[in-house]
Each structure stands twice: as structure tokens, then as C-alpha cells.
Amino acid sequence: MLEPQLDSPWDGARFARERTTGVMLGLSWSQVTALGATLGLMLLMVFTGGFPRGFFTALVIGAAAAGVIVPRVAGRPLIGWAGLWLRYLLRGARNQLTFVRREATTVDDAPAVPAAPALSPGDTSAVRDKAGRIIPGAGARFRLPGEANELRVYTLPTGAGFVYDPRRGEGIVCAKINTSKAFTLESFDAQEDRTANWREAISAIARMPGVARVQHADQTTLISGSKVMEFYHQKGVEAAAAGRPAGEDINPFLHAAFVELMAEAQDMPVHETWMTIVLSKDKVAKRIKSLGGGLPGFMEVASSVMTTVEGTLPASGTTVQAWHSPRSLAALVRSAFDPQASVVISERSGDWVGVAPDSAGPVAMEVFTDHVRTDGYLHRTYKVSEFPQSQARLGFLEPLVFAGDFRHTVSVIWVPRDARGALNHLQRRKADWRTTTRLLDKLDRPHTLEHDRELEDITREEAELVDGHARLDLAVLVTVTGADEMELEANCADLLARAVNASCELRVVYLEQDTAMLAGALPFGMVEM
């Protein structure tokens, strides 16, 4: 007798829709405030102008205001777009849409000699004093556009890089991660187990004291053929040491063909995956004080968080391969602005591995409404505005990650929220929904299905919080790169076509492309939600 098949715990899993409830009748606070001011102006015109001149003037003002305030375009109120346009024009008037690096930088010309690890341990001498306290040193700046120019990077005793943002009071560490097995090749039961373990790992990391944001990114980048040959040779040596056949011993014809192919290959697409942990100094102030205070105490806290993360991830099939050093972090940043540099960087070895931090930023950057130009390349950043509304399959972001052999970065950012604050926020959303419902009933307007399902989203989120799940706000950013406008449009078209397979809706981050690129394509988790 066959046993009944158990239902999957992921049955019915779906994401909440883009919020449209607002304060009343789907209007946001900015829209309600603007409408209130307009009504006051209309009353003033009626009282001062009388009838019919004042009355008809008020009608014209009301009609014009309704046409500007009420409509929503691309998920944002039209009045909100007006504010963004005004800010964009003011930035242009202040010459803030163009960045040119004028400061002197460290000479970072390195010989293109392969055979070096991807991450250098760095110089760990004189990092601690005799009492065991960390000596941060002078640090180095990445020289990036805008507010990111304040970032400074230091070296931890392990050789890992610790980035400090004095403006936000945050510390940043970044891990190079990899997976032990191919997710798509495993059975559905194994995929379920790994997904559950990954969920628990992210929840555990988000619950750690001081964690402000978590960024997980997959970047399709280019490396040289010699770097692939180095990896191939290294695996052959390991197999020989273990007594297993490898390379030429298995198939001399395939071995010769592979060596010939790699000798001719100038660059090859590979996936660079990292996880960034952003720590808030204010949230761990007492712990920092107990460890000596100041930047050294903050670095000690970061070191303990890194150890915890290393022990949390393996159950999901993901491991921390290494923590990025200052030079390897700078290499990620430099290759984001100039993808062609990643080929040269991948061939560096010894003390030249990576890039000097003060050479990481772009030589020049120009911001447009729907893209940015840096060092001869164009970049456009999208935001996933709608996630799958039906059954979300496991690994549904895979079509975006493997959209094609062009430069693009997919970043998933989690922002943990306080449970009590999240519950209060949901209660306010529920009250707003009920207010809108009562107004619709009084006006004898029918309820839309979208409005009714908004309550389902609120109720489900509230139930998850009551059951003890961590509240995580989620954002997904995708940055696409092209050598010219034609290539950029072609790459974006490929990405949008694959987004259909992922059941996601992508939306260009208009008028904020520089901020969006810094948030999605760089390993610093600089996202405001």
C-alpha cells in the first residue's frame, strides 16, 4: 500500500504585492497633504473671488491639482515624480551629476602573472598591541562618487577588510561565498531542505545584534583564460596527491583541446558571489564599549560576527570561502565601474592581487535619468517591483542570475526590523485599509480585487510575526552593463525577457541611477529602505 504523499511546506508560497493601500482611498501621505492644501486654496479663492469668478477659478485649480496629485505612474505618485525631478535638476545645477577623480592615487600597475589566490590574506603584522587590542592604522579611502567617498577600509587581524562608514556609523564586512552543489541538479526534496536551511541562516544572521542589512549578490564577470588554467592545474595537482586520475590521464584528447581553448581565450564569464554584513555602531554601542571602545572595539565585534556567519551558512550548502581583504574588495569595486579591468585584475598575483583601495573608484562618472556612464561603460539598474504572485517556485531568481553572458549583478538585500515595531506598522496598515474600505462603502464605489487581497497580505505578514518569524524587508536590484548604448539596450532586453520566466516585474530606477548602482553593484550594502 502506497503511503500518501505529503504536501510541500512551500505550497502556496507567494510574495506580497506592491503596497497601494495608502492613508485613504489608496492615497499616500504626500498626496493627502497636497490635496488638503489644494482644498484650502480653493476655499480661499471662493471666499475672496466670490461667484462666479472665484468659484470657477477654484474649479480650475482643483482639476489641475487632481491631475497632478492623484495619478500614480510606475508605482509612484505623480507628485512624487515631480519631487524627484526637482531634486535631479537641483543636483545638475550644483554640478553633482558629474564625478571626476582629481585626487592623486597610488600607482597600481602590476605584472600580469597568474598563479595567485583570489583573496590575499594581507599583512597582519602590527595589527594588535601587546595587550591584544587591535590597532586599526590609518586606513584607506575608496574615492567613490557621492556619499560613498567617506568609506574607509582597515585590515582585521585575519587579513579581512573592515569598511567603516563614518556618515552612517556602520561597519561593513564582505565574504566570498560558494555553494557545494548545483541547486538545480538536486532532487526537489533536497532543494526544499536547502531552501529551508538558507531561510533559517538568513533569519539567524538578521537576528544577530547590530546587523542593519544583509546583501547577497551574484555578479557575472569576466576573468582571463590563464586564470581558468591555473584553477584546472590546481585541481589536477590535488587529484594526483589523492591518488586519483585527472586531466591528461583521463582523456588526453579533451585535455589537449581544453588547454588549446584556454590559451586562445581572452576572457570568460564567471559568477562572483558575495555576502555583505552591515553592522550598526549605535545598536552595539555597549558591546563596543566593553571591548575597549572606538573603532578597535567595533572591529572586534565585526570579527565575532564573521565567526558566527561562518558557522551558520554550511547547513544550506553555502560556505564562506574567504573574507574579502581591502585589495580584493577594491577589485570588486573597480571591476563594477570598469568591467574590462576584471580580466587584468584576475591575472595579478602575490602582493599585486586585487587593486589598491584608492584606485577602486571610477576615473569619471556621469549620471543620466535612466543610466550612468563610468570609464567608457554604461550601467542601468532595475528594481524588482513585483515578485511572483502565484506559486513561487524554488530558485525563481535563477533566470535573472543566468540571464546571459554579459556583465550584470543581481543583489538581494534584507533589512531586519524590530518585531514590535513591525507589528505596530502592520496595525497602522490595517487601520488605513479599513478607513479606505469605509470611504468606498460610503461613496458606493465597488471594491477592487487588488484592494481586497491587500488585507490578505497584511494578515499573512501579521500571522508570520506572531508565529515568531523574523521581519525582513526585501529588495532586489539588478545592474546591467554595456560598452555602448546599443549593447546596453540589447543586454537589458535579454534581462527583461528572462524576467518573464522568473515571474518578476522589473522597473528602471529613474532619476536615482547613481545611488541605485552604488547600492546594487558594489559590496557595501548601501541601501535605504
N, C-alpha and C positions, 0 to 999 in steps of 0.2 A: 504494500500500500504506500503510495507516494505521500510524503509529508506536504502540507500546504505551504506554498511559497510566501515568505514573509514580505511585507511591504518595505520599501526602502524608506529610511528616515528622511530622505531628501525629496520624497514625493510632495508635490505642491509647493516646493520652494520657489519663491519669486521675490523680486525686489519691489520696494515701494515706488510709486510714480512720483514724477516731479511735483513738488508741492504747489497747489493752486488755491488753497483754502483762503488765505489772507485774513484780514481783520473782519471784513463783512463783504458779502457778495463777491468773494474772490479778489478783493482789492487789498493791496498791501498798505502798510502804514504811510509810506510816501504818497501813495495815490489818495488815501483818505485825507491826509493833511492838505494836499494840493486842492482837492475838491472842496474841503471846508473853507480854505482861503478864497477859492473862486466864488462860493456861495456868499461869503461875506462881502466880496467886491460887488457881486450882482445886487445884493440888497442895498449897498451904498449908492449904486448908480440909480436904482429905482427911487430912493428917498430924495436924492439930490437932483436928479434929472426930471422926475415926475413922469407923467404919461402924456404922449406916447414915446417921447424921445428917450427918456431914461429906461423905460420898460424894454424897448426894442434893443437898446444898447446892451442891456443886461442879457437879453436872449442871445445876441451875437457873441458876447463874451462866454456865456455858458456853453454854447455849441462849439466854439473854438477850443475851450478848455476840455470839454468831454472828448473831442477828437484827439487831443494830445495826452490826456491823463489816463483814460480808461483802457485803450488798446494795449495788448501785450504782443511783442514781437520777439520771436526766438526765445520764449520763456522769460523775458524781462519786460517790465512795464515801459511804455514808450518814454515816459518821463525819466525813467532810469537811464535809458539810452541817451537822452539829452544831457544828463549829468555826466555820463562817460565821455561824450563828445566834447563837452566843455572842458573837462579835465585834460583830454587829449590835446585840445587846441592850446590850453594854457601851458602844457608841457612843451609843445612845439615853440611857443613864444619865448619860453625860457631856455630854449636850446637843450632840452632834456631828452629829446628823441634821438640824439646822436651821441655816441660814445667813441672817443679816440684815446688810446692809451699813450700818454705822453711821458709817463714816468720811466726812468731807466730800469731795465730788467736784467736779471742775471744771465750771463752768457750760457746757453744750454745746448750748444752744438755737441752732439755725441756721435761716436763712431757707430755705424750700423753693423754691429757684431752680434749674432744671435747667441743662443745658449745661456739664458738667464731666466730666473723665475719671474712670474708675472708680478709678484709683490715682493718688494725688498724689505727685509726686517728693519733696516735703518740703523743708525748709530745710537746705541743705547748707553754709551758711556756718559758719566757725569749727569745722569738723569735724576738720581737720588742722592741726598746728602748722607752723612754718617748716621743720622737718626732714622733714615729710611724714608724721609719725606721727599716728594717729587719736586724737582727744580724745573719749572716749565721752560726757562730760557726766554729768548726774545720773541720766538715765533716768527711766522712769515705771513704776508698777506697774499691773497689770490689775485688781487687787482681786477675785480669784476665790475660790470656796469651797475649803476644804481646803488641801492642799499646793501647789496651783496659785497660791495667793496670793503665793508667793515670786517668781513670774516678774517680771522687769524687762525693759523694751524700750528699745533705743537706736536711734539713726539712723546708718546707714552713710554714707560719703561719697556714694554714689549715690542716697541718699534711701530706700533699702530699710530695713526694720526688722530688727533683730537682737535676738532674745529670749534672755536668759540665765537659766538655772535654777541658782541657787547651791546648792540642796539636792543635785541630781544632778550638778552640774558639767557642764552641757550647754549648747550654743548652738543656737539654732533659727532657720532662715530659711525663708520660705514664698513660693512662686511661684504666680502666677495663670497657668494654662496653658490652651491651647485646641488643638483639632485642626483641621487644614486641610481635611479631607474627612470626609464621613459614612461611618463604618466599614461600616454595614450595606448601603449602596448600592454598595459596591465589589464587584468580582468576587472569587471565592474565592481566586484566586492572589494578588491584591492584599492581601486580608485576611491571607493567610499571611505575605506579606512584611512587612507592618506589625506583625504579632504577633511575628515573629522579631526585627525591629529593636527593638520595645519590650522584649522579653526581654533582648536584649543591652544596651540602655540601662539598664534596672534593674540588671542584673548589674554593669555598669561603675560605676554610681553606688554600689552597695553595696560594691564593692571599694575605693572611694576611702578613703585613710587617714583615720581619725577618724569615719567615718559609723557612727552607732549604730542609727538607724532611718530608714526612709523611709515616709512616709504619702502616699497618693494618694486624694483624696476628691472625690466628686461630690455637691453639695448642691442639692436642688431648693428654690429660694427664690422670693420674690416681689419684683417691682420695679414701679414706677409706670408708667402708660401714657405719661406725659411723657418718661420715660427711653427708652422704645422709640421715640418720635417723634424724640428727639434723635439716636439711632443711625440711624434711617431718613433723617433730613435730612442727616446727615454723609456717608452713603454716596451720597446724591444729589449733594452738592457734589463728592465725589471723582470720580463718574462724569462730571459736567459738565466738570470740569477735564481729564479724559482724552478728552473729545470723544465720550462715549457717552451715549445717551438714558437717562433714569432717571425714575422717579416718574410725574408727570403726562404727560410726553412719551411714555411707553409706553402707558399706558391711563388716561385721565383719570377714568373711572368707578370703576375699582378704587382709584385714588389717593384720590378723594374718600371712598369707603366706608371705606378704611383710616384716614384722618385722623379721620373721624367716630367710628369704633370706638375709636381710641386716646384721643380726647377724653373718652369716657364711661368708659373702663376705669379702675378704681381700683387694681387690682394684677393682675399677670400672672405665672404661674410661669415661671421660667428656671432654667438649670443653672449653678451656680457651681462651677468645678473648680479645685482647687489641689494642689500638691505640696509637702510639708514635708520638709526635710532636717534631721535632728537629729545634731549633732556632739558627740562625747565629748571633753572637755577633757583627760582623762588619756591618751587614745590619741594625741593630737597635742601632748603637753607639750613635746617637744624642738623641734618646729617653732614653737610659740608662743614659746618662749624665744629662738629665733633671730630672731624678728620683733619683739623688744623686750619680750616677756613680758606677763603680766597680761591684762586684758580687751582692751586695744588690739591685742595680738598675736593673741588669739582672733578678734577681728573681722576682722583681715587674712586669717587662714586661711579664715574664712567667705566673704570676698569672692572668694578664688581658687576655692573650691568652687563658688560660684554661677556663675562664668565657665565652669567645666568642664561644669556641668549644662546651661547654655545651648547648648553645642556638641554635647552628647551626644544630646539628645532629638529634633532635627528629622528624623533618618532614619526615625523611627517615625511621622511625620505629626503629631507633637506639638511645640509650640513654647512657650517661655516668653514670655508676653505682657508681663509686668512682675513685679517682685518687690514683694510687699506692703510698704507703708510702715507705721509704727506706727499711724496712724489707720485705714488700711484693714484691718489685722489686727484692731484693736479693733472695727471694724464687723462682721467675720465673727463675732467672739465675741459681740457684743451681739445680733446677729440670731439666733444659736443659742439664746440664752435667751429672747428676746422676738421671735418671727418677725414680728409686726406692725410692729416698728421698722424692718425692712428696707425697707419701702415709703417711709418718711420719709427714711431714710438714702440711698436711691437718688436722691433729688431734690436732695441737697446739692451745692454747687459751690464752687469757689475754695478758700479756706482752710478751709472748713467740710466738705470732702469727708471722709467716714468719721465716726469717733467718737473723742473723747478717750480715751486708754488707760484712765485711772482711772474712766471711765464705762462700761467694757465689760462688767463683771460683772453678775450679777443683783442686783436690789434685795433679793430674798428667795429662798431655796431650801429646799425640804422634801423629805427622802428617804424613800421608802416601799420595801417589799420588791420591787415589780416596776415602779416608775416613780418619777420625780421631778417636783416641781411648781416652776416658776420663773416669776415675774412673770405669773401668770394662765394659763400653758400647762402641759400635761402632756407628758412625754417618756418614751419607753420604748426601751431599747437591747437589740438582739438580737446574738447572735454566730452566725456560720455555723459550726455544729458538724460538719457533713458536707458535703463538696464532691461533685461528680458522680463516681459510682463506675464508670459505664460510659464510653463515649467522650465526653470533654468537648469540646463544640463551641466554636469561636472566639467570643469575646464572650459567654460564657454568663451573665455577671453583668448583662447588659442588662435582663432583666426586673425586677431589683431596682432598678436605677438609674431606669428609667422605669416604676415601679410605679403611678404616678398623680400627679395634680396636687395633692398635699398635701405638707406640709413633711417631708422626710426626707433623711438624709445617709448615704451609703454610703462607708465608709472601708476601704481596703486598706492594711495595714501590713506591711512587710517588715523583718525583723530579721536582719542578716548575722551569720553565725557563723564562727569560725575553722575552716579546713578540717581541721586536725589534731585539734582538739577535737571537731569533728563526727564524724570517723571513729571516734574513741575512744568517743563516745556511741553510735554505731551498733553498735560491737563489744559494748558492755555490753548493749544491747537484744537483740542476737543471743544473747548468753550467757543472758540472762533467758528468752528464748524456748526455748532448748534445755533449760534447767532445768525449765521448765514442762512441756515435752514428755516428759522422762524421768519426772517425777512422774505425769503422766497415764498413761503406759505401765505404771508400777509399780502404780498403783491400778486398772488395767484399765478406764480411762474412755476413751470414744471421742473422737477429735479433732473439733472443730467446723471447718466450712469457714472461719469467721472467723479462727480461730487459725492455720490453715494459710496463709491469704492474708496474715497479718501478716508472715510471713517473706518473701513476695514484695515487700511494701513496703520492708522493710529491705534486701533485696538490690538492689532498683532504686535506692534512695537511695545505697547504697554505690557502685554502679557509676557513678552520675552524679558523685559526688565524685571517684572515681578518674579519670574522664574529664576532670576539670578544671572542672566546673560550680561556680558559687558556691553555698554552702549558705545558703539564705534560709528562715527560719521565717516562715510566713504566717498572718495573722489578718485576718478581715473583720468589721467592726462596722457595724450598721445602726441608726440612731436615728430614731424616728418621733415626730412631734409632733401634738398635738391641742389644740383650745381647751378642751375639757371631756372628761370620761370617755367619753361616748358617741362623740364624734368620734374620740378616741384609739383606742377599740376598733374602730371602723369602718375607720380607716386601717390599723391593724395587721392586720385581716382581709384587706384588699386586698393588703397586702405578703405575707402568708403564702400567699395564693392564687397570687401571681406567683412566689414561691419554688419552687413546684412546677414551673413552666415552666423555672426555672433549674436544676432537679435538685439543689437545695441544701436542707439542713435547718437551720432557724433555731431558736435556743434563747434564751429570755429569760435575761439575766444577773441572776439573783435575788440580792438582798441586797447587790449592789455596783453599783446603778444610777447613783449619782453618779460613781463612778470610771469606769464604762463610758461615760457621756455625755461626761465631760471628755476621754476618750481618743478617742472616735469622732466627736464633733460639733464639736470645737474644732481649730484648725490648729496644734497643738503636738506631735502625735505622742507623747502621754504614755501609753505602753503599756508594761506589764511582762509579758514572756513568758518 
